[in-house]
Amino acid sequence: MKAMVLKSKNTPFVLENVPDPAPGAGEAVAKVLACGAGLTIHHTRAGRVPIQYPRIIGHEITGEIVALGQGVTGLKVGDPVTAYFYLTCGECYWCRINRESLCDNFGGYVGRDVDGGYAEYIKLPAKNFLRLPEGLDWRGKPAEIGVICDAIATPVKVIRRARVMPTDTVAVFGAGGGLGVHMAMVARWARAKEVIAVDTMASKFETCLKAGADATVDASEGRVVEQLMELTGGKGVDVAIDFVSSKSTLEAGAGALAKGGRLITLGGHSEPFQLDPAQLLRKEIEVMGSRYATRQEVIESLELVARGEFFPIVTEKVPLEQAEAIHARVDKSLVTGRAALVMT
C-alpha cells in the first residue's frame, strides 16, 4: 500500500510502498477513504511529541472494514468506520465510568504509538474502530465525516465539561483553527447566549461568524481583555475556551472572566501562566483542563451530525501525496477549519 511515512523528527513525509497490514487476534483492518490533518497530528509531524520512527500518522479517518482478526465481534467486512484516537484498556476505573481519557493503563495514541491513517489501509485494535451511523454520506463526503471523531467530539465534550448554559457568553481562543471553529459551532448549537471568536488572523473571522460566532476579537491588537469586557458591557465572559493555551491567551482568558467564570485549556504548550488567587476567590473562578472525548461522546457526535444538527467544516482537501504541502499550511496557521487528505 501507499503511505506517507515519517522517518525522523521534523523531516518531510516520505511516500513509500509498504506491506498491507494483516490483522492479528482482536484487530481489524480498514481501507482509508480520508484522514483529517489537524494541529494535534501536526505536532507529531513537527517533532514536538516523542514517537518511535518510522511512523505513519493520522487518526481522523473515514474507512471501510476489509479484514478481521481472530475473535473480533461487533464488526463485519464492509462496515463504514472511524477511529477512536486513544488506546485505552477498557477495564480500569476510569474506563469503566466512561472517562477513558484518564485511563490508568493508557497505551498512547493512534498515529503516534501505532501506525495511523496517512495510508491506504490502517490496522487497529478492533475496539478502536467505531461504526458510522446511518445518515452519514461517508462515501460522498469522507473528509468531513472523518474529522467528526475529533473536531466535533472534542467540542461536544467541552460543552459538558464547562457546563455551558443558554445564559452563558462563551469566548473561544484560537477560533479560526480546526477545533476552534467547530467549538463556535457547537457552542451555538448548545444555545450559548453569545459566542465570541478570538484569533490573531482576521481573515478567518468570516468563517467563524458563519459557523456560529456572534462577534470577533482580533487578538493581534493586544487588547483581548479590554475588547471582551467592552463586548460584554463590563461583565466579562462566563466561559473562556482556549485552544492556543499560551501564557498570554490563558492569562487573557482568566482576566476576562465574569463572576463564576470557567477557564478551559486544551492546548499542549506546557507554559506556566499566572493567576491571582484573590481573583479566583472573589469571583469563584474555575480553571480546568479537558482532553479528548470518550468513545460515547464520539458516537454521540457522529449521531448529531447524522441528524443534521451541524456539519464539519473542511476547507482544504488534498491527495495523500500532498500531505507535506498541507502540513506546511497548518504550521503557519493558514488553514481555516480543518484540512484533510483524501485517497484517490
Helices and strands as residue ranges (DSSP letters): E 2-5, E 14-17, E 27-36, H 39-45, E 61-68, E 80-83, H 93-96, G 100-102, E 121-125, G 126-128, E 129-131, H 142-147, I 148-152, H 153-161, E 169-173, H 180-189, E 194-199, G 202-204, H 205-211, E 215-218, G 219-221, H 224-231, E 237-242, H 247-255, E 257-265, H 277-283, E 286-289, H 295-306, E 314-319, G 320-322, H 323-331, E 338-342
